[in-house]
Amino acid sequence: MKGVKNGGARKRVPAAWGRFTWPVLLTSVLLCLGAVVAAGMFPNLLSFPKPPPPIPSWQQVPDRLSGADSVLPLDASAPIPVAGEVAKLLDATLKPDGGGSISGVVMDASTGQILFDREANANRIPASNMKLLTAAAALKALGPESRFTTRVLASDNPSTVVLTGGGDVLLGASASEPTAVLGHAGLASLAADTAAALASAGVQGPITVQVDDSLFSGAPLNPAWSLDDVAAGETAPLFSLALNSGRYAPDVLTGPRPQDSAITTAQAFAEQLAAAGVTVTPGVERGKGLPAKELAAAESATVNEQVDLMLESSDNFLAEALGRMTALASGQKATYDGATAAVRQRLAELGIATDSMQLADVSGLALENQVTARQFAEVVRAITSGPDLALRAALDGFPVAGLTGTLNDRYGEAGTSEGAGLVRAKTGTLNTVIALSGYVVDSDGRLLVFSFIGNGLDPGAAGNKVAMDRSASVLASCGCRA
């Protein structure tokens, strides 16, 4: 065609296009109209599920453990759970496996409002939950940064040295380990310093080693304890100095213990003194040194660190030692009765009612102990939220569900796993007793404290621990609004 450029030429439409285009277009239009009608009739038909809201930081299982100087920051405006909703959850979970009963209480940590109350004011055998009372009293009386000093003193006889207990029952046999709690003060270091002091004073051997354990008084063994528990290694006669928290070795946690930890420690010190090049007379005995003639000294880990170790591992021997030191700091005698009196005294100073308490020890081994769930919740509340900031030092010691301490092997099954990493609580276990007291932040960001205590339970019934763990877990996932 003349006069028409190639770029402007009209192209022919293939015959096949004409046969199929209109049916295809018509079908597309009908499908679109159908989708519009369906969307109007079923508005959710074409919608995609919304992604779940992000999990708040306080509800995420931690990937590492960190210090817990506080449980803040939390949202101060977070809603307080409705008591009726909390009760519905716990009435379904907090049930004994067989015989016995479980009392309990849940409180809002900030306001003290009671959110759940099942015989919360009934006295119960608390087992190792007693250590929460001891922790609070020790921190109140002694202060978190205090340390206990083990000294080596000279005596009237220049060839005699006296290892003098200062309340440190976590001595190690080897060199001092500055970053450790158990073994922070080591006998090898103490012996080396003593050997240097003797050499400097021109004292030559043989040297006689004595031990002074007079800081603690009264019976070394609490008459309220079962001798079967003592034989099993749950605790041992208490003295004002000991190796490995009254054990033969730090990794031997069951079975017989030294029946005289003061003499056992002095013997180990004599061996280290000999290893440091001092000629030592065989055998050790009790004696008194001259306070003005200190040859060497070694300081323990802080009270803060010792309290955390006691709570996390539920160490009975350490608990009783901290109780004696609390007694001395409270103007009481360093006896078992003095320790219980001091704990009662210091709790009263924190505003916690103690009149109904019956205390036979401060570790929880005695069946004569009687404390209410309400009193335990008040102690946890004082630790987490009270005005005495010294008590915050105990936060790190609470075992973390599924991760640390006596909760390390719990919260791993369906029904309890929601609380793993979130629940922090002190355990307690005796033959017919199970207890769990601690704190948790709910899904709205509200800090809750709780205490559950089961008495008269069927020995060995596995469902009792599960019931308590499940109850703490539902608190962790609870928004519990009406």
Secondary structure, DSSP 8 states (H G I E B T S, - for coil): -TT--GGG------HHHHHHHHHHHHHHHHHHHHHHHHHHH-TTSS----------GGGS--SS----S------TT-----HHHHHHHHHHH---SSSSEEEEEEEETTT--EEEEESTTS-B--GGGHHHHHHHHHHHHH-TT---EEEEEE-SSTTEEEEE--S---BBSSS--TT-STTSSBHHHHHHHHHHHHHHTT--S-EEEEEE-TTS-S-SS-TTS-HHHHHTTS-----S--BTTTSSSTT--SS---S-HHHHHHHHHHHHHHHTT--EEEEEEE----TT-EEEEEE---HHHHHHHHHHHT-HHHHHHHHHHHHHHTT--SSHHHHHHHHHHHHHHTT---TT-B-S-SSS--TT-BB-HHHHHHHHHHHHHSS-GGGGGGGGGS-BTTTSGGGTT-S-STTTGGGTTT-EEEEEEETTEEEEEEEEE-TTS-EEEEEEEEES--TT-THHHHHHHHHHHHHHT-----
